[in-house]
Amino acid sequence: MLRKLGMATALALTAAVTALAVPGAASAGGIATGASGDRSTSAEGVAPVVPGPGVTYWVEKNPPPPSPRALKLADELENSMQPAASGGGCKNTQGLGVCISWAQSTSRLNSDFYVNSFSGVSSSGTARLYINYKGTNYYQYTVLTDHFGKYPTAQFTTSGSGVGYTLVDTFNQNGSSIGGGTSPYQYFP
């Protein structure tokens, strides 16, 4: 993308993405650069643009759907079993521990993940977290996968009864999809 747009435009776009994508950041106002409808910075299966130094967690303005590789993992989960009566918990997949729970007091799904090893996860890559709620993937956040341990918790308010799970899509530093994982199902009343 940088070669295609030119360095000055790419720097302006990176600054604009930073301002729009980081929670609590000031608005970038009037940053319409590039061709109308051009989604090259967030195309399906392409790693997120990293906002800049010191930013490890952000929300993309126009996130793509999960990559084909992550959707394949989700299909495998959905075809492997029916949701349990309660479910939830964590599932280890490709260096990740992908988790989900449901809090009755708030009627919210709580999703997060852990990097347990850099086997299937890049130490200088990125990950997008989605919550699958009643069959639809809802983007939550993007994060640098730069440390072992827990990453931010995302919450999704539920209504009625249904099922959900967490889907994590991982990318290496070059923007290639390298895997990801899914949590177990979480059934809620």
Backbone torsions as a table, in degrees:
resi	resn	phi	psi	omega
1	MET	NA	-40.8	-178.5
2	LEU	-61.0	-40.3	179.6
3	ARG	-65.8	-37.1	-176.4
4	LYS	-69.0	-39.4	-174.6
5	LEU	-90.5	-22.2	-173.5
6	GLY	93.3	149.5	-173.0
7	MET	-63.0	-44.7	-178.2
8	ALA	-62.3	-44.6	179.4
9	THR	-66.2	-40.7	179.9
10	ALA	-62.6	-42.3	178.4
11	LEU	-64.4	-41.4	178.0
12	ALA	-64.4	-41.1	179.2
13	LEU	-65.6	-42.2	178.0
14	THR	-61.8	-42.4	177.8
15	ALA	-63.4	-41.0	179.9
16	ALA	-66.5	-42.0	178.4
17	VAL	-62.4	-41.3	178.6
18	THR	-59.5	-48.0	-177.6
19	ALA	-65.3	-36.9	-179.0
20	LEU	-81.9	-28.6	-169.4
21	ALA	-92.5	-25.3	-176.0
22	VAL	-85.3	121.4	-179.8
23	PRO	-53.3	133.0	177.9
24	GLY	84.0	-1.8	-179.0
25	ALA	-78.1	158.7	178.3
26	ALA	-69.3	155.5	179.4
27	SER	-68.1	146.9	178.8
28	ALA	-89.5	-10.9	177.2
29	GLY	36.4	121.9	173.6
30	GLY	60.0	47.3	-177.2
31	ILE	-100.7	22.3	-176.4
32	ALA	-65.2	94.1	176.4
33	THR	-119.0	156.1	179.3
34	GLY	85.9	175.7	-177.6
35	ALA	-71.2	150.4	177.7
36	SER	-59.3	129.6	178.5
37	GLY	78.5	4.5	179.7
38	ASP	-72.1	116.3	-179.6
39	ARG	-111.8	27.4	-174.5
40	SER	-61.8	-23.7	179.0
41	THR	-79.5	-13.9	-180.0
42	SER	-142.1	40.6	179.9
43	ALA	-69.2	150.9	-179.6
44	GLU	-55.3	131.1	177.9
45	GLY	80.9	5.2	179.7
46	VAL	-109.8	138.6	-177.6
47	ALA	-62.1	152.1	177.6
48	PRO	-67.2	153.0	171.7
49	VAL	-75.0	126.1	-179.6
50	VAL	-81.7	123.9	-174.2
51	PRO	-58.8	-37.2	-179.9
52	GLY	153.3	-178.1	-177.3
53	PRO	-58.1	139.2	175.7
54	GLY	83.9	-6.9	179.5
55	VAL	-100.3	120.6	-179.9
56	THR	-118.1	-9.0	-175.9
57	TYR	-146.6	128.9	-179.8
58	TRP	-155.0	166.8	177.6
59	VAL	-115.9	120.9	-179.2
60	GLU	-74.7	140.6	-177.8
61	LYS	-67.2	-44.5	179.9
62	ASN	-126.7	72.2	-175.9
63	PRO	-69.7	145.8	176.6
64	PRO	-81.0	169.3	172.3
65	PRO	-68.8	166.7	177.2
66	PRO	-57.0	153.8	179.7
67	SER	-65.9	159.4	176.8
68	PRO	-55.0	-36.4	179.4
69	ARG	-64.4	-43.3	178.7
70	ALA	-68.6	-38.9	178.0
71	LEU	-64.1	-32.6	176.0
72	LYS	-63.6	-42.3	176.7
73	LEU	-61.2	-41.2	179.3
74	ALA	-65.0	-41.2	177.8
75	ASP	-62.2	-40.9	178.5
76	GLU	-61.4	-41.4	177.1
77	LEU	-62.0	-48.5	-176.7
78	GLU	-64.8	-32.0	-179.9
79	ASN	-85.0	-15.4	-174.8
80	SER	-81.3	-27.9	-176.1
81	MET	-164.1	161.9	172.5
82	GLN	-89.1	153.9	179.6
83	PRO	-57.8	143.9	176.6
84	ALA	-79.2	167.2	-179.3
85	ALA	-63.1	-31.2	176.7
86	SER	-126.6	-56.5	174.4
87	GLY	69.4	-148.6	-178.1
88	GLY	83.5	-172.5	-178.7
89	GLY	100.6	-158.3	-176.4
90	CYS	-123.7	153.5	175.9
91	LYS	-135.0	130.2	179.7
92	ASN	-86.8	125.8	-179.8
93	THR	-145.6	123.9	171.8
94	GLN	46.1	51.6	177.7
95	GLY	84.1	-3.7	-179.6
96	LEU	-111.5	150.2	164.3
97	GLY	-112.5	109.6	-175.6
98	VAL	-104.7	126.2	-168.3
99	CYS	-125.0	156.6	173.1
100	ILE	-154.1	148.3	172.9
101	SER	-149.5	169.4	178.0
102	TRP	-131.4	132.3	178.8
103	ALA	-104.7	114.7	-179.0
104	GLN	-64.0	-35.2	-177.0
105	SER	-63.5	-29.4	-179.4
106	THR	-114.0	-5.5	-174.8
107	SER	53.2	48.2	-178.4
108	ARG	-126.9	140.4	166.5
109	LEU	-81.8	136.9	177.8
110	ASN	-117.6	119.5	-175.7
111	SER	-123.7	140.1	172.7
112	ASP	-158.2	-178.8	175.7
113	PHE	-150.8	163.0	178.8
114	TYR	-124.5	141.9	168.4
115	VAL	-94.9	115.4	-178.2
116	ASN	-97.7	-26.2	176.0
117	SER	-158.7	161.3	177.2
118	PHE	-96.2	38.9	171.8
119	SER	-103.0	102.0	-174.6
120	GLY	94.8	-1.6	177.3
121	VAL	-134.0	135.8	179.2
122	SER	-90.6	133.2	179.0
123	SER	-71.5	-8.4	176.0
124	SER	-129.3	29.7	-179.4
125	GLY	-106.7	-160.9	-179.0
126	THR	-136.2	164.9	175.8
127	ALA	-144.0	144.1	172.3
128	ARG	-111.8	137.7	177.5
129	LEU	-110.0	131.1	176.5
130	TYR	-122.2	148.8	169.1
131	ILE	-109.9	122.9	176.1
132	ASN	-89.3	114.2	-177.5
133	TYR	-119.4	115.5	179.2
134	LYS	51.5	40.8	174.1
135	GLY	91.2	-0.8	179.6
136	THR	-118.7	133.5	177.6
137	ASN	-82.7	124.2	177.5
138	TYR	-113.6	117.5	178.2
139	TYR	-62.9	139.5	179.5
140	GLN	-118.2	-51.8	-180.0
141	TYR	-164.9	169.6	175.3
142	THR	-124.5	144.6	-175.6
143	VAL	-147.0	150.9	170.8
144	LEU	-76.4	135.5	177.0
145	THR	-94.9	74.7	-171.4
146	ASP	-112.9	7.3	179.3
147	HIS	-154.8	158.9	172.6
148	PHE	-77.0	155.8	174.4
149	GLY	105.1	-161.6	-171.4
150	LYS	-76.7	145.2	173.9
151	TYR	-115.8	167.6	-171.4
152	PRO	-55.1	149.1	176.3
153	THR	-89.5	133.8	175.0
154	ALA	-108.5	145.9	179.9
155	GLN	-122.9	145.0	179.6
156	PHE	-137.6	122.2	-178.0
157	THR	-75.7	132.1	-178.5
158	THR	-106.8	163.0	172.1
159	SER	-142.8	146.8	-178.6
160	GLY	65.5	-151.3	178.4
161	SER	-114.6	159.1	-179.7
162	GLY	171.0	-159.0	-177.8
163	VAL	-141.1	150.4	176.8
164	GLY	-148.5	166.6	173.1
165	TYR	-157.1	164.8	178.2
166	THR	-97.1	138.6	176.3
167	LEU	-125.1	124.7	178.1
168	VAL	-116.3	130.0	-178.3
169	ASP	-113.0	120.6	-175.9
170	THR	-111.3	149.8	-178.2
171	PHE	-134.9	150.5	174.0
172	ASN	-86.8	-179.4	-176.2
173	GLN	-66.9	-16.5	178.7
174	ASN	-91.7	-1.3	178.1
175	GLY	91.7	6.5	179.2
176	SER	-85.5	138.3	175.5
177	SER	-67.1	127.2	-177.3
178	ILE	-119.5	-1.3	178.6
179	GLY	148.5	-134.9	-175.7
180	GLY	134.7	-159.7	-179.4
181	GLY	-172.8	171.0	178.2
182	THR	-128.3	153.2	173.1
183	SER	-84.3	173.2	167.5
184	PRO	-67.3	168.7	173.6
185	TYR	-67.2	148.2	170.1
186	GLN	-122.8	116.2	177.5
187	TYR	-94.6	137.6	177.2
188	PHE	-127.8	147.2	-174.0
189	PRO	-62.4	NA	NA
